Amino acid sequence: MKNATTAQLITLVTVLHLAAVIVFYSKQKIKSASGAYNVIDYIEVSDEGILKAPKTYEVINHIEGSDEIILTAPFRIVQIGPPRTGSTFQFQLLDAIVSLKSPDDVEIETVFVRPREWDVEEIRGKIANNTSFVIKTHFEHRSLKRLQKRGDIAVFASSTDVAPYAVYNQDRKRLEECTLCEIDRYQPLFGLTNEEVKSLKLHMDLYSSLRQCCGEQMSKYETLRLNGCDVSMYMDRSDYPKCEDKDLEKIELQFAASPIPFKPNNPEINWSKPGDCDRFNKVIASGRGFNGRDVSSCEIDGKFAGKKEYKKKRKLETVPPSDSEDTSEDTAVLTSVTSAIKRKTNRLMAPPWLSKYIQFHRSSIEEGRIKEGIRYVVYECTGEELCGGIGDRVIGMVKALYFAMCTDRVLLINAPYPVPLETILNPNLMEWNASFSENTTAIFDDMAYGKRISSRLDLVGYRLGRTNGHHSYRLSNILKSEAMRLHFESNGWSKFFGSESMFVARAFHDAFWALFNFDQNVLLRAEEMKLGSGLPQSNLPGNEVLPYVGLHHRGGDRTMFTVKKGVKAPRMSSRFVKSKETLSCYNTVKYLLFPRDGVVPAAAYVASDNADSKKMMREMDSTIHFHDEMQIFHIDWSVREGTVKKDKHNTDSIQQGVIDMMAEIVVLVDSHCLIMSKSMFSFLAYYIRGPDDQCNVSTSQCNEIDLLRRSNLFAYESGDKTALELSEKYTRRAHFALLDKIQKRMLRKKRRDLISESEE
């Protein structure tokens, strides 16, 4: 009896001790040194005093409503919610809060991610780098719950149905009844002061007015009103925006002057600057509705205004457009083409070394000029002898960027030949066109192969000599150089040196988007080329171009041939690709990627430096398209095909030629699958679109394995025979797994073809 009593006392003391520990920890502000949002294991005790298995709870759920700061920088937030549930309002509110609560020198990444673009490894990389981000998505991903459970991210939801585990679930009805009251509920979660709440309410009130009354995603009631419909029956509803009573011009100016940063989302369809309200309202009043669809009646069709009209008979079996708030989702069965350029804009997931360089670059420029005493290096393209083709020029700038990075210099670009670079490419995350001292006259061939990369500490600024050609460093040489190794080592990135993140394809891709955005004239011309070439289009509203293959065929240039006694003879035959070889690769792609059921017809856009080659290929395969009215432009000679040297000073012709040339690269970038020749022109398109989860093949490596691998890592530069960087993940085991997958796919395709033939 005594022993039993003693045992009970020990158990009781143990339980009380555990309870005291739990109470103590539940009152603490729990945050790791890395900034993660930690969770704590609570131990439950049964009525009998028996300890149960530990169970994990999110801290936020236990102390919600307190005045304690839970979420602090670096912020890692994911906003999730179905379209038209107020998800954009919540996303913009979270972005505003994070901007308000973050230090001034911290860069915050805000991005909308579609289901096929979700990459959990990318998210983990951001977390490891202590990057602050606010990500919006319409669909739940399996990794979200796991990442929040580990305390790596904080999930916010605009609907209670999609993510019940979220830190906070927004209530749609409550939001409609009092939009600004919603901000009060975020105060304890972020430790907002009363003044910060007041600023946020003013900011979001202005934003809500612009969101509901301006743009192609405006309120369905305002859409009807602008189209001349009677909306009196809706005016008593809680979500009626009363746009007719608002001074939108004044609201635009007030919002533009808000101290809280605003990052426009899809300026093509949403408000981004003063004057947009008037512009969009005229578009809507012309009979357009949500995301540009036609308004053919004054009815409310579900979440949208007007009825959607579809043709009764259509060759393509497609599904209706998505109700996405941000943009119409792809509609074809085989994923309709959404511009890769639009997807990429402002969505660079930069590795830590590039992020730090971007911050260094930005801090070194003031009012369009490099600060006094900051060391810099200038890339120049001022004449034919230095620049080469467009691929050579861009890779030269990319090499100069990494050269500047490992020598701790700011990269500036001076490229006026044959037209200013800004005609086709604008600064994106770095102001590389900032002005510098006119006394910068020193020129050094520091990119010459075999020359040791030096920091030249005795010089503030100087100009680089030639960056392209066989006598210059390759990009891979710079990425693997001793100077780069020391740079990584001094910043604590040694484990990344030589890793897959530093492969040429990924390094080029990241550098391009850090430096550049395509000029709007280039993007518009690219769309004209797609439509003018006759590529198949969807029958749905908008008539989007359906998936197509991007082909580049190199007919030959002066680097591939030499002239002896008036006879043109091959000089670099290893780079010459026959038309039949290009067509053979295209047929392989057609067979694997385009079914013969007529749902999505096979089609290709061909770009080439030879007009006769394009015509011959189209005669051999009628599914090949190109823009008949576009004349080929040789940027290295600054002339169009068929013209002579004396026309080189026709500036209008040259400018249009440069735009056309870059627009064709955009067409290749946007393709469903890219087939490359041995040319920097086609590999430039490959580097821009990125190597990961894309169909990219070269004519010399075009088989089922290359097509299904989806991540072919090339490292091509001018003059190469071939250059495929194989990742360690593509081992012998993975190779045979792909072969097995191919065999099964071929069997299924043969069965479908037999059925199709029997039906015919």
HELIX and SHEET records of a PDB file:
HELIX    1   1 LYS A    2  SER A   26  1                                  25    
HELIX    2   2 ILE A   60  ILE A   63  1                                   4    
HELIX    3   3 SER A   87  LYS A  101  1                                  15    
HELIX    4   4 PRO A  115  GLU A  117  5                                   3    
HELIX    5   5 VAL A  120  ALA A  128  1                                   9    
HELIX    6   6 ARG A  142  LYS A  149  1                                   8    
HELIX    7   7 ARG A  172  GLU A  177  1                                   6    
HELIX    8   8 CYS A  181  ASP A  184  1                                   4    
HELIX    9   9 GLN A  187  PHE A  190  1                                   4    
HELIX   10  10 ASN A  194  CYS A  213  1                                  20    
HELIX   11  11 LYS A  220  LEU A  226  1                                   7    
HELIX   12  12 SER A  232  TYR A  234  5                                   3    
HELIX   13  13 CYS A  243  ASP A  245  5                                   3    
HELIX   14  14 LEU A  248  ALA A  256  1                                   9    
HELIX   15  15 ASP A  276  ALA A  285  1                                  10    
HELIX   16  16 PHE A  290  GLY A  292  5                                   3    
HELIX   17  17 ALA A  340  LYS A  344  1                                   5    
HELIX   18  18 PRO A  352  SER A  363  1                                  12    
HELIX   19  19 GLU A  384  CYS A  387  1                                   4    
HELIX   20  20 ILE A  390  CYS A  406  1                                  17    
HELIX   21  21 LEU A  421  THR A  423  5                                   3    
HELIX   22  22 LEU A  475  LEU A  479  1                                   5    
HELIX   23  23 GLU A  482  SER A  490  1                                   9    
HELIX   24  24 SER A  494  PHE A  496  5                                   3    
HELIX   25  25 GLU A  500  MET A  502  5                                   3    
HELIX   26  26 VAL A  504  LEU A  515  1                                  12    
HELIX   27  27 GLN A  520  GLY A  532  1                                  13    
HELIX   28  28 SER A  573  ARG A  575  5                                   3    
HELIX   29  29 SER A  579  LEU A  593  1                                  15    
HELIX   30  30 ALA A  611  MET A  620  1                                  10    
HELIX   31  31 LYS A  645  HIS A  649  5                                   5    
HELIX   32  32 THR A  651  VAL A  669  1                                  19    
HELIX   33  33 MET A  680  ARG A  689  1                                  10    
HELIX   34  34 GLU A  704  ARG A  709  1                                   6    
HELIX   35  35 ARG A  732  GLU A  759  1                                  28    
SHEET    1   A 2 VAL A  39  TYR A  42  0                                        
SHEET    2   A 2 LYS A  55  GLU A  58 -1                                        
SHEET    1   B 5 ILE A 108  PHE A 112  0                                        
SHEET    2   B 5 SER A 132  THR A 137  1                                        
SHEET    3   B 5 ARG A  76  ILE A  80  1                                        
SHEET    4   B 5 ALA A 154  ALA A 157  1                                        
SHEET    5   B 5 TYR A 168  ASN A 169  1                                        
SHEET    1   C 2 ILE A 300  ASP A 301  0                                        
SHEET    2   C 2 PHE A 304  ALA A 305 -1                                        
SHEET    1   D 2 ILE A 365  GLU A 366  0                                        
SHEET    2   D 2 ARG A 369  ILE A 370 -1                                        
SHEET    1   E 4 VAL A 410  ASN A 414  0                                        
SHEET    2   E 4 TYR A 376  GLU A 380  1                                        
SHEET    3   E 4 GLY A 461  LEU A 464  1                                        
SHEET    4   E 4 ILE A 443  PHE A 444  1                                        
SHEET    1   F 2 LEU A 425  PRO A 427  0                                        
SHEET    2   F 2 PHE A 516  PHE A 518 -1                                        
SHEET    1   G 5 ILE A 624  HIS A 625  0                                        
SHEET    2   G 5 ALA A 604  SER A 608  1                                        
SHEET    3   G 5 VAL A 549  HIS A 553  1                                        
SHEET    4   G 5 CYS A 673  MET A 676  1                                        
SHEET    5   G 5 CYS A 695  SER A 698  1                                        
SHEET    1   H 2 PHE A 561  LYS A 564  0                                        
SHEET    2   H 2 VAL A 567  PRO A 570 -1                                        
SHEET    1   I 2 PHE A 633  HIS A 634  0                                        
SHEET    2   I 2 VAL A 639  ARG A 640 -1                                        
END                                                                             
